[in-house]
Amino acid sequence: MKNKNLYNYILGIADNSLILGQRLGSLTGHGPSLETDIACTNISLDLFGQVRSYYQHAAKIAGDNRSEDDIAMLRKEREYVNVLLVEQPNTDFAYTMARQFLFDVYHLSFLQELQKSKDLTLSAIANKSIKEVSYHLRFSTDWIKRLGDGTAVSHQKMQEAIDGLWTYTDELFHQTEADKAMVAEGIGVDVTLLKEAYYEKVGAILEEATLEIPESKWFQKGGKKGIHTEHLGYLLAELQYMQRAYPNMEW
Amino acid sequence: MSEEQIKNLEAQFEARIARDEKIEPKDWMPEKYRKTHIRQMSQHAHSEIVGMLPEGNWITRAPSLRRKVALLAKVQDEAGHGLYLYSACETLGVSREELYEQLHSGKAKYSSIFNYPTISWADMGAVGWLVDGAAIINQVPLCNTSYGPYARAMIRVCKEESFHQRQGYEIMIKLANGTPEQKELAQDALNRWWWPSLMMLGPTDAESIHTEQSMKWKLKRKSNDDLRQQFIDQTVPQAELIGLTIPDADLKWNEERQSYDFGEINWDEFWQVVKGHGPMNKERMKARVGAWEEGEWVRDAAMAYAEKKRNRKEKLAI
């Protein structure tokens, strides 16, 4: 492949949305209220819309006749490069919202930078996605506050979720080889520069939600290198089921 | 109010409906009208909400990203339909919580078709094509029903349902024109969904208890049997067009009636499912009740937070 770094770079962005979209999609019909059900489905829908644009772009760059679906559904587990955060399970609504929030704060600041990319397709996708992700962030932030500063039960559950997921936040700011190459070319975003503002923003909202900012300095990583938690395999088994069971067909 | 005054009001009320005027939430209405509408509209809302489950079942396994996006959007539409149908019910003085309670306790019904399982991807095609197809036939006449909020909700619902129906048929076309294995999936789905879809249009006229009154109030404009015939006449050519076979040996075009004759419907099965013995009745209720109970702490938190926020604002105002 001529432009392997760009291809890998796009997967690094798209896989996050794919896996998070898949997680949210499995909640449809089971939400705590009709309104939250609609909102989570909507976020999932936005993410899959973004995913399609990214993979279509990646497919063109790969130039080996693979389609967006081949890229999305026919890789092996080790070839998915999403961060560990997005593959964490829907343990309960607090976890779902905490995962969303911790990703959204990053996602929005990332897209704001990606808009400046020299790759015009990436810049256009970022531009279109910002509106959607701003809404995602507003929604998840509201729930962090509602659950953090709601009842004693919701406070405890939200604190548990934040504590549980905190260990996956640092990985958002790790640079891969493809990242470095793309930053050098003016195509990619230097994620290391987003870190400080991220923790400031997250910290301010957690504080407003009367939640404690976890003190742990131990962070998990590996997703960006394809070394995932045990959760991902099951998610992929569902995601890939039809493509694996009925290969080479049009749907 | 004297009996005579009430009779007078009732006569005026019926005359308005006969003149095709809409009844609005604040208008006087007979208690029976109110109750009948709550029953029908909430049953419809419940069907949308329970109907999200069999299709939601395939969101994570949709075969392509395009299909996944379309399915998510469709199930989201259903949630939206549920939302505004519940809101339409609320205009008649009943809360969404009360209506949920009726659903969860089994007092309120929902469309029995959703008590069948979706066991292959082709079921997403069959449900869209047949189930939404039958729903549209049921619902289009309701766009002119007498109760304003219901009629307006139905206009929007029908537009979206007709899109869903085309989307479902398009899934079937693709499968029917695909590999032998895909065609088999499509035929198998049609075999399983055909008869329940016919049942969806309701019991035969002889056994339908609500029809007469409902006709007068324009809650129903055609009888169940007429609607069923319309559905069959419309759907059989669609199946033929894509080379699928309707699973009814007695199905035959009747030149004289200019309609299809069809075989006997297994009404025992229909009543069994209505009574709670369908393949998925228990699971569907378990999922709904589970979501509601597990969501209680979330709803409580949202209420508590709103209350705190209000108090803070009031304090600031002082």
Boltz contact constraints between the chains, C-beta under 6 A:
constraints:
  - contact:
      token1: [A, 25]
      token2: [B, 59]
      max_distance: 6.0
  - contact:
      token1: [A, 25]
      token2: [B, 60]
      max_distance: 6.0
  - contact:
      token1: [A, 26]
      token2: [B, 60]
      max_distance: 6.0
  - contact:
      token1: [A, 28]
      token2: [B, 56]
      max_distance: 6.0
  - contact:
      token1: [A, 28]
      token2: [B, 59]
      max_distance: 6.0
  - contact:
      token1: [A, 28]
      token2: [B, 75]
      max_distance: 6.0
  - contact:
      token1: [A, 29]
      token2: [B, 52]
      max_distance: 6.0
  - contact:
      token1: [A, 29]
      token2: [B, 53]
      max_distance: 6.0
  - contact:
      token1: [A, 29]
      token2: [B, 56]
      max_distance: 6.0
  - contact:
      token1: [A, 30]
      token2: [B, 291]
      max_distance: 6.0
  - contact:
      token1: [A, 32]
      token2: [B, 295]
      max_distance: 6.0
  - contact:
      token1: [A, 32]
      token2: [B, 298]
      max_distance: 6.0
  - contact:
      token1: [A, 34]
      token2: [B, 79]
      max_distance: 6.0
  - contact:
      token1: [A, 34]
      token2: [B, 83]
      max_distance: 6.0
  - contact:
      token1: [A, 37]
      token2: [B, 79]
      max_distance: 6.0
  - contact:
      token1: [A, 38]
      token2: [B, 76]
      max_distance: 6.0
  - contact:
      token1: [A, 38]
      token2: [B, 79]
      max_distance: 6.0
  - contact:
      token1: [A, 41]
      token2: [B, 72]
      max_distance: 6.0
  - contact:
      token1: [A, 41]
      token2: [B, 76]
      max_distance: 6.0
  - contact:
      token1: [A, 44]
      token2: [B, 72]
      max_distance: 6.0
  - contact:
      token1: [A, 45]
      token2: [B, 72]
      max_distance: 6.0
  - contact:
      token1: [A, 48]
      token2: [B, 68]
      max_distance: 6.0
  - contact:
      token1: [A, 48]
      token2: [B, 69]
      max_distance: 6.0
  - contact:
      token1: [A, 52]
      token2: [B, 65]
      max_distance: 6.0
  - contact:
      token1: [A, 68]
      token2: [B, 65]
      max_distance: 6.0
  - contact:
      token1: [A, 69]
      token2: [B, 64]
      max_distance: 6.0
  - contact:
      token1: [A, 69]
      token2: [B, 65]
      max_distance: 6.0
  - contact:
      token1: [A, 72]
      token2: [B, 65]
      max_distance: 6.0
  - contact:
      token1: [A, 93]
      token2: [B, 298]
      max_distance: 6.0
  - contact:
      token1: [A, 146]
      token2: [B, 301]
      max_distance: 6.0
  - contact:
      token1: [A, 146]
      token2: [B, 302]
      max_distance: 6.0
  - contact:
      token1: [A, 146]
      token2: [B, 305]
      max_distance: 6.0
  - contact:
      token1: [A, 147]
      token2: [B, 301]
      max_distance: 6.0
  - contact:
      token1: [A, 149]
      token2: [B, 305]
      max_distance: 6.0
  - contact:
      token1: [A, 150]
      token2: [B, 301]
      max_distance: 6.0
  - contact:
      token1: [A, 150]
      token2: [B, 304]
      max_distance: 6.0
  - contact:
      token1: [A, 150]
      token2: [B, 305]
      max_distance: 6.0
  - contact:
      token1: [A, 151]
      token2: [B, 300]
      max_distance: 6.0
  - contact:
      token1: [A, 151]
      token2: [B, 301]
      max_distance: 6.0
  - contact:
      token1: [A, 151]
      token2: [B, 304]
      max_distance: 6.0
  - contact:
      token1: [A, 153]
      token2: [B, 297]
      max_distance: 6.0
  - contact:
      token1: [A, 154]
      token2: [B, 297]
      max_distance: 6.0
  - contact:
      token1: [A, 154]
      token2: [B, 301]
      max_distance: 6.0
  - contact:
      token1: [A, 238]
      token2: [B, 60]
      max_distance: 6.0
  - contact:
      token1: [A, 238]
      token2: [B, 61]
      max_distance: 6.0
  - contact:
      token1: [A, 241]
      token2: [B, 61]
      max_distance: 6.0
  - contact:
      token1: [A, 242]
      token2: [B, 61]
      max_distance: 6.0
  - contact:
      token1: [A, 242]
      token2: [B, 63]
      max_distance: 6.0
  - contact:
      token1: [A, 242]
      token2: [B, 121]
      max_distance: 6.0
  - contact:
      token1: [A, 249]
      token2: [B, 178]
      max_distance: 6.0
  - contact:
      token1: [A, 249]
      token2: [B, 179]
      max_distance: 6.0
  - contact:
      token1: [A, 251]
      token2: [B, 63]
      max_distance: 6.0
  - contact:
      token1: [A, 251]
      token2: [B, 64]
      max_distance: 6.0
  - contact:
      token1: [A, 251]
      token2: [B, 67]
      max_distance: 6.0
